[in-house]
Amino acid sequence: MFLGLSPEIEGEEMEVKLEGFDKGDRSEISLPKNQIELMKKVHATGKPTIVVLMNGSALAVNWAAENVPAILEAWYPGEFGGKAIADVLFGDYNPGGKLPVTFYKSVTDLPDFKGYNMENRTYKYFKGDPLFPFGHGLSYSNFEYSNLKIADQVTLKDAINVSVEIKNISKVAGDDVVQIYLTHLDKQEQNAIRTLVSFDRVHLAAGETKTLNYKLDAEQYAWVSSKGKKILEPGNVLLSVGGKQPNFTGVADASSTSVLKKRVLLTN
């Protein structure tokens, strides 16, 4: 079942007079009501149902997330989109993509559209429970992370070296996107909840294990002041390494991958 929006009504300063829109900007982030009603009626037939979303921005598909067995985010895929979608649905291609934005549950979770303060905006600052977090994505494969190795202490300006093993524990070859997030534990009142500092798409055959090595330089682990200046100071940071953000549950937690965490002390 294909649901979603259209590029003809998503945009800035457009002559759009529809419920949920304000001159092309969206005043609501849910699906149109008639689409939600259609989805519920199709689901009620008892037939296996997959929702394919076609849209250019995040959608609050709460009912689908709780009731429909599978959701495929296709965005606006272009003229070969039909073939690409069919390849995923019929198992000829194993999806490995991750969300580049946060999917919120309601427009009420967000601050005033006309305000430009970053508080409670994007994965970096949002303190609520998202429907699907930034970096979320499922696969037909299952990935397990282990043997995370990071020094307990790192001298400021030195690189933080990260080593981790990833194993495809399924019988299907696939890709996972390794995501490294950093949290400044001593600066949480002033800084982001977490920041993506590195990512890497990795292909593994069924049963394959790889050891991955990354280097985070001082520019990547510095904290950012309210004036946008990067600052290096001693303190504790938390590194999360895996195929998703940590600490989510339910449908917001990508069950086909895992994540590990390590606390590091930055010293002079």
C-alpha positions in Angstrom: 0.0 0.0 0.0 1.6 3.3 -1.2 0.9 6.3 1.1 2.5 9.7 1.6 2.7 13.2 0.2 3.7 14.8 -3.1 6.4 17.2 -4.2 3.6 19.3 -5.7 2.4 20.2 -2.2 5.7 20.1 -0.2 7.8 23.2 -0.4 8.2 26.8 0.6 5.8 29.7 -0.2 3.6 27.5 -2.4 -0.1 28.1 -3.2 -1.2 25.1 -1.2 -4.7 25.2 0.5 -4.9 21.8 2.1 -5.5 20.6 5.7 -2.1 20.2 7.3 -0.3 22.7 5.1 0.5 26.4 5.4 1.7 27.7 2.0 3.7 24.6 1.3 5.1 24.4 4.9 3.5 21.6 6.9 1.4 22.5 9.9 0.8 18.8 10.7 3.2 15.9 10.2 0.7 13.0 10.1 -0.6 11.3 7.0 -3.7 12.8 5.4 -6.8 11.5 7.2 -8.2 9.7 4.2 -5.0 7.8 3.9 -5.1 6.7 7.5 -8.7 5.6 7.1 -7.7 3.6 4.0 -4.8 2.0 5.8 -6.9 0.9 8.7 -9.6 -0.6 6.4 -7.0 -2.5 4.3 -5.3 -3.8 7.5 -8.7 -4.9 8.8 -9.1 -7.3 5.9 -6.5 -9.5 7.5 -4.3 -9.6 4.4 -0.6 -9.2 4.9 0.1 -5.5 4.5 3.3 -3.4 3.8 3.2 0.3 3.8 5.5 2.1 1.3 5.9 5.8 2.2 6.6 8.3 -0.6 7.4 11.7 0.9 10.1 14.4 1.2 10.0 14.9 4.9 9.3 13.1 8.2 5.8 11.6 8.8 4.1 10.7 12.0 2.9 7.3 11.0 2.1 6.2 14.6 -0.7 3.8 13.8 1.2 2.1 11.0 4.3 1.7 13.3 2.2 -0.1 15.9 0.0 -2.2 13.6 1.5 -2.8 10.2 4.1 -5.5 9.9 6.5 -3.6 7.7 7.1 0.0 6.5 9.4 0.9 3.6 10.5 4.5 3.4 11.0 5.2 -0.4 11.1 9.0 -0.3 10.6 10.4 -3.8 12.6 7.8 -5.7 12.6 8.8 -9.4 11.7 6.9 -12.5 13.4 3.7 -11.4 11.8 3.8 -8.0 9.2 1.1 -8.8 11.9 -1.4 -9.6 14.0 -0.5 -6.6 10.9 -0.8 -4.3 10.0 -4.2 -5.9 13.6 -5.5 -5.4 13.3 -4.7 -1.6 9.8 -6.1 -1.2 10.6 -9.4 -2.9 13.9 -9.9 -1.2 16.1 -9.3 -4.3 17.8 -6.4 -2.5 18.6 -6.2 1.2 18.0 -2.7 2.5 20.8 -1.1 4.6 19.8 2.6 4.7 19.3 4.7 7.8 17.0 7.6 8.4 18.7 11.0 7.8 16.1 12.8 9.9 14.1 12.1 13.1 10.5 10.9 12.7 8.4 12.5 15.5 5.1 11.3 16.9 3.3 14.6 16.7 3.8 18.2 15.7 3.2 19.0 19.4 6.6 17.4 20.2 8.3 20.2 18.3 8.9 23.9 19.3 7.2 26.8 17.5 8.0 26.6 13.8 8.8 30.3 13.7 11.4 30.0 16.5 15.0 29.4 15.6 16.3 28.1 19.0 17.7 24.6 18.6 16.2 23.4 21.9 14.3 20.2 21.4 15.1 20.1 17.6 16.7 17.3 15.7 18.3 14.2 17.2 20.9 16.3 18.9 18.6 18.2 21.2 15.2 16.4 21.2 14.4 15.1 24.7 11.2 13.3 23.9 10.5 9.9 22.5 10.7 9.8 18.7 8.7 7.5 16.6 11.8 6.5 14.6 15.1 8.2 15.6 17.8 9.6 13.3 20.0 6.7 12.1 17.2 4.1 12.4 16.9 1.4 9.8 16.2 -2.3 9.6 17.7 -5.0 7.4 17.0 -8.6 6.4 20.3 -9.4 8.1 21.1 -9.2 11.8 24.3 -7.6 13.1 26.1 -8.0 16.4 28.8 -5.7 17.7 31.4 -6.8 20.2 35.0 -6.3 21.5 34.7 -2.5 21.6 38.2 -1.2 22.4 38.8 2.5 23.4 41.4 3.8 25.8 40.0 4.8 29.2 41.9 8.1 29.1 42.9 10.2 26.2 45.1 13.4 26.3 43.5 16.4 24.8 44.4 17.0 21.1 45.3 13.3 20.7 43.1 11.1 18.6 40.6 8.7 20.1 41.2 5.3 18.5 38.2 3.1 18.2 38.2 -0.6 17.4 35.1 -2.8 17.2 34.0 -6.1 15.8 30.8 -6.5 13.8 29.4 -9.9 12.8 26.5 -10.7 10.5 24.7 -13.4 12.6 22.1 -14.1 9.9 22.1 -16.3 6.8 21.7 -13.3 4.5 24.5 -11.0 3.2 23.8 -7.4 4.0 25.1 -3.9 4.9 25.0 -2.0 8.2 25.9 1.6 8.8 28.3 1.9 11.7 27.4 5.1 13.7 29.7 6.6 16.3 28.0 9.1 18.6 29.6 11.3 21.2 28.1 12.8 24.4 29.9 15.4 26.6 28.8 14.1 30.0 30.0 17.2 31.8 28.4 19.7 29.3 24.9 18.3 28.9 23.3 21.5 30.1 25.1 23.4 27.4 25.6 20.9 24.6 23.9 18.4 22.4 22.5 15.1 23.9 24.7 13.3 21.4 26.5 14.1 18.1 27.2 11.8 15.2 31.0 12.1 14.8 31.6 9.3 12.3 29.8 6.7 10.2 30.7 4.0 7.8 28.6 1.6 5.6 30.0 -1.9 5.9 29.1 -5.0 3.8 29.2 -8.5 5.4 28.5 -11.9 4.0 26.4 -14.3 6.0 28.3 -15.3 9.1 31.2 -12.9 8.4 33.0 -11.0 11.1 35.1 -7.8 10.5 37.3 -5.8 12.8 36.8 -2.1 12.1 39.1 0.7 13.2 38.3 4.4 13.4 40.2 7.5 14.5 38.4 10.5 16.0 40.5 13.7 16.0 40.2 16.6 18.4 38.1 18.5 15.9 35.5 15.7 16.1 35.3 15.4 19.9 35.5 19.1 20.8 32.3 20.6 22.3 30.6 23.5 20.7 29.7 26.7 22.6 26.5 28.7 22.1 28.5 30.9 19.9 29.5 28.1 17.6 33.1 27.9 18.8 34.7 24.5 19.2 36.4 24.1 22.6 38.7 21.4 23.9 38.4 20.9 27.7 39.1 18.0 30.1 36.1 16.0 31.0 34.1 12.8 30.5 32.6 11.8 27.2 30.5 8.8 26.2 31.0 7.1 22.9 28.3 4.9 21.4 29.3 2.6 18.6 26.9 0.5 16.6 24.2 0.4 13.9 21.8 2.8 15.7 21.5 5.4 18.5 21.5 3.9 22.0 18.7 3.9 24.7 15.6 3.5 22.5 12.9 0.9 23.0 9.9 -0.6 21.1 9.6 0.2 17.4 12.1 3.1 17.9 14.8 0.5 18.6 16.2 -1.1 15.4 16.1 -4.8 16.3 18.4 -6.0 13.4 21.5 -4.3 14.8 23.1 -3.5 18.2 25.2 -0.8 19.9 28.0 -0.6 22.5 29.0 2.2 24.8 32.3 3.3 26.4 33.1 6.2 28.8 36.4 8.0 28.2 38.1 10.7 30.3 39.8 13.5 28.3 42.8 14.9 30.3 45.4 17.6 29.9 
